Amino acid sequence: MTPDLFMVQSGILQMEQEEITTEQKSLLFKDAYLYLKAGGVITRDFWVQLNQISKLIFAEANNQLQTERAVAIGMSSQGIAQAAEVMAEADGGDAKIQLVLDGMMNRIQDRLSKQEIKVS
């Protein structure tokens, strides 16, 4: 096996290295996954320069990412709480906090209205 540009530029393999270890494959997978998750795109020119191992690693990383997205869509379709949970990765938990605050405000307003006290 000859290391390709992806393997060498990632700093995980050396150009003269002939074999790839399981640990190195794992690190390459992580790099490919993070690249795709960040919105990276594999052009045809880049793809044809990859060796078979790198192509398989990128394919598996893409499969993992697509599976996670499908699960997130499924979870978010179950209700607002699950949607907020899915959004937490993108917004740092702001939607979850807003959901809790909205719930607290609704309970306060309900209690106040039962006591016939007006909220201004």
C-alpha positions, -999 to +999 in steps of 0.1 A: +000+000+000+012+035-009+000+062+014-021+089-004-021+126+002-049+124+028-029+099+049+003+119+047-012+154+052-032+142+082+002+136+098-008+100+107+014+082+081+047+087+066+052+086+028+076+056+031+053+036+054+040+005+037+015-009+062-012+009+082-020-001+117-055-004+132-048+026+154-038+047+123-070+036+105-090+048+135-073+082+135-078+085+098-115+077+103-118+104+130-101+129+106-124+120+077-155+121+100-147+155+114-139+168+079-173+157+066-191+168+097-177+203+093-192+204+058-161+192+039-168+180+004-150+153-015-144+164-051-140+139-079-103+150-084-096+144-047-115+110-047-095+096-076-063+104-058-073+084-027-061+048-024-087+021-016-082+023+022-088+060+023-119+056+001-133+030+024-125+052+054-143+082+039-173+060+029-176+046+065-172+081+079-200+093+056-222+064+066-217+071+103-226+108+098-257+099+077-268+075+104-264+101+131-284+126+111-312+101+105-314+093+142-314+131+150-343+136+126-362+107+141-356+120+176-366+155+168-399+144+152-410+129+185-416+162+202-402+196+213-381+182+241-364+157+218-359+184+192-342+206+218-320+177+227-309+173+191-303+210+187-281+211+218-251+200+198-255+230+175-267+257+199-249+247+231-281+239+249-299+272+243-331+255+230-332+232+261-327+262+284-354+282+266-378+252+268-373+249+306-377+287+311-409+287+290-422+258+311-414+277+343-431+309+331-462+290+320-465+273+355-460+307+372-486+323+351-510+294+358-505+298+395-509+335+394-541+333+373-555+308+398-549+334+426-565+360+404-534+381+404-527+399+371-492+397+355-482+430+339 
